[in-house]
Amino acid sequence: MTNTLDPAVLEAIALEAQQCFLEEDAPEYLAVLRHGLEQVELGATPDYKALMRAAHSVKGGAGIARMPSLSALAHSIEDLLEAWNAGKIQDTDSASILMQQGIEELAYMLDSARSGNSEAVEANPNLLAALEEFRVSLQQDQTTSTASEDPPEVSSARVELVLSMLTSDLESCLVRFEELLAASTDPMEIRDGMAILTDEGILLGEAFGQPWLVELLEPIVELTHEIHNEIDFPALAHSLVKKLRQKRDRVVEGLKSQKLDREKAAQKEAQMQETIDHDASLQGESQERLQYLRLPVDRVERMGSRVGELITAHERLTIQQQQLRQASLNLRRLVEQVKPVRDAVQTLYDRVSTDESQASMRPARGGDAIAQRVGESEHLETGEADNTTEFDALELDRYTALHSSLQTFEELITQVQETRFDIDLVSREFAQNLSGLRGDLDRLYDDINSSRLVPFKDFAQRFIPQLNRINQRVGKKSTLQISGEDVPIDKVLLEQLQTPLTHILNNALDHGIELPGERAALDKPETATIAIEAQIEGSEVAISLKDDGRGN
């Protein structure tokens, strides 16, 4: 039994991978390539390894997304970057132009793929041919590099050593040989001195990686190790010394020029880095690389909805806090109204306490009289007791109960007042916490919304490579003028507008803009202007596109 996937499922997986590449991965790699191009144009040294990784990722992603033409273009750009990183490129101006055209073509192809049929997107064949021709020329230059008159490329760490060898060690060998030529005319002695010079020179050339020195002296070795009576060794010696000095001087000059260029480049890069560090310190930004997290749009929308619900819940809590505040005020008014009653109760309590104190003294005297009578009755056999007392016990109990009730009432009033103070304090703290919470919710809501917003210029600049491509195709000249560059617009909406605006731009060039000859006859500038503008109108953003072609 074999398990096979449904072709429809495979097609769905391929489309999902393609969408992920076009919407998430490719824009990030393209941003890396554009940043590297900006550094090259500024004269700085970009991170070629990062650029090569970005081009390689585009190549692989395009292959998975079934876009072979885009993969081939990314492969050519990767080859160009590899040659640049290896120091094989001498014509940096041509390489910069090709790199710029390649990156612009990549951007155009990605935009076209997002707007329509990705499989139908094809790279400019002329650009692919130019990149291939440049790559082949680099290989030819590499093959003939050993025979070039230009000084070999020497790493910065060895420049000083090579310069010291050429101006000191090799110069000492030449000076000793010239002293021999000045002191002797014997051809054999001059031949032996020439053999010593060639052996020392070849040794220096091999030790310090100078192939030109080895190539120049190797033919002389055979002449000095054999007897050639027909050779004029004095003349050959003078010619050899002259050639060595001339070649040595050109190499030294080239090395010094390389050293000076590298020092200037390092100084310029240091100044740029100092400027970047200064700007970062002013803005309080860290020099660490920013970390980005990609989220699906629907998840961002859910987050925005949740924050909106939290803001609504905050409003309900605010209303409840206001109700609590109003209840505290009502309780405060009631406490104020109870104050006269409390004062009356306090007066009654004081009078009852006074009466009770007086009543408690009368039973004491009555008790003494009773005790006296009881004592007397002990001597009486009749056993009569005195039933007359000055204070009734039931009356004492009544006074004690009233005193307890008044005291309890007084304590309850005090507790109500303290509770009102507590409620008022809680209400104020509740209001302060709600105010801080609303500020945090507002900032969170703004952050979520701003994560969906991009400046209009980031969207409008996508049309520039497309405009240049169409100009070349139809033989017209036009430039794109962008207004409202800083107007923030929802990125999702912009992606939905990509296709209709592309169609409008194509129509403007195909049918609206005249050919240069027609514009000259109409006293119009040779280069037409297509203006795209974004304006905020109330709670909406209006995008307009117009040109100065026919009808203007």
Phi, psi and omega in degrees: 000130180245142178256123179236145179277144176296132178305327178295323178293317178298320179295320179295320178296317180296319179294322178294319177296320178296317180296319178297319179295314184289322187269331188244307188282310186301316178301324179292315179295322180295323177296321177297316180295319179294321178296319177296321178297321178298320178295320178297317181294332178276356180088006179272166179263112181283173175276092186297327180295319177295322178294318179295322177297320180295314179296319179296321179294321177297318179300312180293318180296321178294325177296316178294325181279007178059050177232077187297325181294319177295322178296320179295319179295316179297325178295319178295320178294322178297318177298319179297318180292323178296317178295322179295317181294328181278359179074025182272350185265123175261322180273079184291332180296312179296320179297321179295318179296316179296320179295318179297314179297321179295317180291321177296321178294321175301313181299317180296317181295321179294318178296318179295321179295322178290334184270337185209219183282113184291329183289339181271356181283124181236141177285156178296116182297328178295322179292318178299321179294319179295320178295320179293319178296321179293321179296318179296320179296327177295320178296320178294319178296323180293325180293322183262011185293330183290336180266003183286149177279348180288148179294143180295150179288124182241137179296154183300327183291337184252358182302312182297320180295316180294318178299319179295320179297315184289323184268346182242297185293308180296322178297322178296319177297318180294320181295317179297320180291322178294325176296323177295317179297325180286333185264342186224149175241005180288119182301321181291321178293321177293322178298317179295320177295324177293323177297318178297318180298315181294319178298315179295319181295316178297320178299315178295318181297318179289322182291325185252012174066045179243086185295332180299325181290321178293315181297325181286328186263337183301320178297336181282337184299313181298324181290328184274344181261000176231159181270116178234099182291335184279354182272133175272089184298321177301315179294319178297323180295313179297321179294320180296316179299319181296314179296319179299316181294318181296312180294319178299317181295321178294319179294317179299317179297318178295320178294320178295323178295318176299317180297317180295318179297319180292323178296319179294317179297318179295321179293318179295318179295323178295321178295317178298318179294323178295321177295318179297316179297321180295315179297320180294323180291325178292323182272355181070027182267149176278149178279355178288153181292136180293144178255132182243149178230121180272132179233144174298150182297320182296328177290320176297321179295319177297320178299317178297321178295320179297318179295321176299320176295322177296323178295320177296317176298325177297321179296321177296317178297324178297318177297317178295324177295321177296321176296320177297320178297319179294321177297323177296320178293320178297317179296325179294319179294322179296320178297322178295322179291331181282344183305314178299320178297321179296320179296318179296319178296322179296319178295315179298320179298318179296319182291319179296320179298321180293315180297320180296321180296320180292321181293327181290340179280326181294317177300333180293315179292320178299324180294322178296319181295319179297318179297322180295316181293322179297323179294320179293325183290343179293334179268358180257131180282342182291333177070027179283140178246153180276119182265004181262121175235156182271351183219132181270130181295326179296323178295322178297318178298322180294318177297320182295319179296317179296319178299318181294319179296317179295321180294318178297318178299318179298318180293321179297318179298319178296319180293322177298319180294317178295320178296322178298320177298318180297316180297320179297319179295316179297321180297317179294316179294323177300317180296319179295317179296321178296322179296315177295321179296322180294321177298317179295319179295320179297318179293320178296319179296319178295320180296318180295318179294319181292335177293339176268349185262143176226151175297144183299331182295326179298328178277316185292328182293345176297332185280348183296309177300322179296319179296316179297321180295316180293324177303316179293325183289319185261358178071034179241166178238126179206157178227151182260124178253121185254127176239151183071040185300326186266007179290122180281134182224146179298126183296324181296318179294322179297319179298325178289334179273352184303310184294310180296322179292324176298318178296318179296319179296319177298318179296322180299319180283320183288320189242339184263317184277133179277164173291157182306322179295319179294321180293323178295322179293333180266011181058036176255155176302147181299324180264119179282162180239125172249119185255129173239130189224144175238130180228144176270121178238096184067240179262010181239163176241126180257128178248126181234149179224125180216162180222168180256034180274216183303137182094358179235000000 
